[in-house]
Amino acid sequence: MAYSRKKPHVLVVMMQHSGGGAERQSILVAEAVKEAFEVTMAVAKPVPDAWRMSMEAKGFSVTVLQDKDTFLQRRLRHRRLVELCATLEPDLVYSRWIKLNVGLAKAKDRGDLKCGVIIQVANTLSKLLDSTRLSNLLFKKSICSYYPKADLILCNGNLARIDLINEFGLGPEKCLYLPNLLEVGRVHCGIREHGRSRQDDHLRIVSVGRLIAQKDYTTLLRAVAKISGDVPLSVEIFGNGPYKRKIERDIVKYRLGDVVMLKGPVSNPETFFPDFDLLVSSSLYEGMSNVMLEAMAEGLPVVVSEVSGSRDVLTNSSQGVVFPPGDADKLGSILKSLALDRERLIMLSREGSRRAADFVVPKLRKKYEEVFLSVLSKDWTDTT
């Protein structure tokens, strides 16, 4: 088979142009493979002209599945994605949203999709689905039935990979660990010592994420309540969500009104990292936390729950501190120890920053290229 294009074509599917870590990772994946692939960003929801132009400046084409974000168009976007694949004839499609993943895998199974399919799992899927009964009912059977039809399933944490194999019956050969990516410009050069050399300073803690059950802010508040009388500290939480009222009640319950502040959502929380001594993530389940990587890259020490991705990033205790999910006693003990040991915070800053550098796009570009090229037809692999 002869190809008129010099490079294979990949369709990188996004739900929307801006948002959280999923959107940032989709763009970074496109950056990682653009030397080996022609890239089209397929965005479900409408995008502003400025964003489209910024993607085109990077060398990506942009196509949109919905011209309006209405209920009817949301219902049709799975079909439109398959139709788009038939029109553009990409050699590969990459997607990270469950509904679209299932739709693509179904189309592949029916023979309606001729290209390779890579789907991304960015969380511990069984725990994510178990968190709401409706999600479990709607998706678990479909995932078991159709995810195996994809050519490859990428997991950004080894615990998430094991979960797919054990809980959904997926073959180990289909599930591959591939870590999240980090923008090269985010990695801090040197050690951030601001505020860490003064033993009498209070410990300034930041936590970032949606105010939802998964993030388990209650464990963080309980841990802080246990030690707030022993060491001076403060906590600022950036984010918004349905659990805001519950967190506000917990702040009152644990008498933390002078210690904990809810700061609301911000688009670039990393700009505030220099104001803090420590980032804490207390999630009950997670993929590979983008906020954790971004904090480490800025030289901000991290204390994170042992969820999928944490152990893949933090390979030793000098890079960051890990505690069991939901264990407020252990978290409190860690925070108290760090408040009294500023030299360890400096070490965590230095080693964490060094470790974060392992995840920048240039370091992982070759691996991403190899993985994406591995699912192409033999005709392409013979020419690349």
Order of alpha helices (4+ residues) and beta strands (2+ residues): beta-alpha-beta-alpha-beta-alpha-beta-alpha-beta-alpha-alpha-beta-alpha-beta-beta-alpha-beta-alpha-beta-beta-alpha-beta-alpha-beta-alpha-alpha-alpha-alpha
